[in-house]
Each structure stands twice: as C-alpha cells, then as structure tokens.
Amino acid sequence: MNSIVQYLIYSLKEEEIYQSNRIQHKESYILRLITLAYLTDKTMRVSDLLQNKDLGSGPTIQSYITQLVLKQFVIRKASEDDKRVQFLIPTDNAINLFRELSARLNGQKMAD
C-alpha cells in the first residue's frame, strides 16, 4: 500500500508542476515523447507525431506542438537535407522540467 500512496503523492506533484508551467495533459505526453527520443539519441520528427492517431488529428497535433514551441519547451529544426522535414528538440526548459520531476520522484526538492 505504501508504494501506491507514494505514487499518488508523486502524481499530484507532477500535475502541479505541469499546471504551473501551463502544460496541458496531451502536451505533457507529447513533450515526454519528444524528450525521450532526444535523450535516447533518436530523432523525433513532426511527421512521427502526426502518424499517432491517438494524439488527435493532424491540425490538433500541430496545435499542441505550436503551444510547446510558444511555451519554450520545444524547438522545431528543419532538416539540412530536406527543409520540409522538421525535427522536434526539447529545450533546456524541458530538460529542467524533467529533472525537477525526477527529483520529486526520488523524494527530493530541487533548489530554486
């Protein structure tokens, strides 16, 4: 039971952090996908996300990406080979957000 309580406490803290950064649920999911790909040396393209119909329609996914760019959590970078291909790269803000979440998961509070 203790691990369930710990998870629920973490989950509430996680939600609080996302809300304080004005990140909606689907945006947080997309940001996690982009950051995980980046940290595991894979490239996330806009077209990769557009293929995931569980995220919504193409325009909806584009809207989520645009919001993450405007909130400075993601940058779009055009491919040098084909300018139509856009890569999604997490910013330092995104990396720091996940560092904070990781610290919370481990029961630590990040220094301000």
C-alpha positions in Angstrom: 0.0 0.0 0.0 2.9 2.4 0.8 4.1 2.3 -2.8 0.6 3.2 -4.1 0.5 6.2 -1.7 4.0 7.3 -2.8 2.9 7.1 -6.5 -0.3 9.1 -5.8 1.6 11.8 -4.0 4.1 12.0 -6.8 1.3 12.1 -9.4 -0.3 15.1 -7.6 3.1 16.9 -7.5 3.6 16.1 -11.2 0.3 17.5 -12.1 1.0 20.6 -10.0 4.3 21.1 -11.9 2.6 20.8 -15.3 -0.1 23.2 -14.3 2.4 25.8 -13.0 4.1 25.6 -16.4 0.7 25.8 -18.3 1.2 22.4 -19.9 -2.0 20.5 -20.8 -2.2 16.7 -20.5 -1.7 15.9 -24.2 1.1 18.5 -24.4 2.8 16.8 -21.5 2.5 13.4 -23.2 3.9 14.8 -26.5 6.7 16.6 -24.6 7.6 13.3 -22.9 7.8 11.5 -26.3 10.0 14.2 -27.8 12.3 14.4 -24.8 12.6 10.6 -24.5 13.5 10.3 -28.2 16.1 13.1 -27.8 17.7 11.6 -24.6 17.9 8.2 -26.3 19.7 9.6 -29.4 16.7 9.2 -31.6 15.2 11.9 -33.8 11.5 12.9 -33.4 10.0 14.4 -36.5 6.7 16.2 -36.7 5.6 13.5 -39.1 6.3 10.9 -36.5 3.8 12.5 -34.1 1.3 13.1 -36.9 1.2 9.3 -37.5 0.0 8.7 -33.9 -3.8 9.0 -34.4 -4.3 8.5 -30.6 -3.0 12.1 -30.2 -5.7 13.5 -32.4 -6.0 14.9 -35.9 -3.1 16.4 -37.7 -4.2 20.0 -37.0 -4.7 19.2 -33.3 -1.2 17.7 -33.0 0.3 20.7 -34.8 -1.5 22.9 -32.3 0.0 21.0 -29.4 3.4 21.3 -30.9 2.9 25.0 -31.6 1.9 25.6 -27.9 5.0 23.7 -26.7 7.2 25.9 -29.0 5.5 29.1 -27.8 6.0 28.0 -24.2 9.6 27.4 -25.0 9.7 23.7 -24.2 10.4 22.6 -27.8 12.1 23.9 -30.9 11.5 22.9 -34.5 14.6 22.4 -36.6 14.4 21.9 -40.3 16.4 19.1 -41.8 19.5 20.3 -43.7 18.8 17.7 -46.4 15.1 18.4 -46.8 13.6 21.6 -45.4 10.1 20.1 -45.4 11.3 17.7 -42.7 11.1 19.2 -39.2 12.8 17.8 -36.1 11.4 18.4 -32.6 14.1 19.1 -30.0 13.4 19.7 -26.3 14.8 22.9 -24.9 16.7 23.4 -21.7 13.4 24.3 -20.1 12.0 20.9 -21.0 15.1 19.1 -19.7 15.0 21.1 -16.4 11.3 20.3 -16.1 12.0 16.6 -16.2 14.9 17.0 -13.9 12.6 18.6 -11.4 10.0 15.8 -11.9 12.8 13.2 -11.5 13.9 14.8 -8.2 10.3 14.8 -7.0 10.0 11.1 -7.9 13.1 10.5 -5.7 11.6 12.5 -2.9 13.9 15.5 -3.3 13.0 19.1 -3.9 15.1 21.0 -6.5 16.9 24.1 -5.2 15.4 27.2 -6.6 
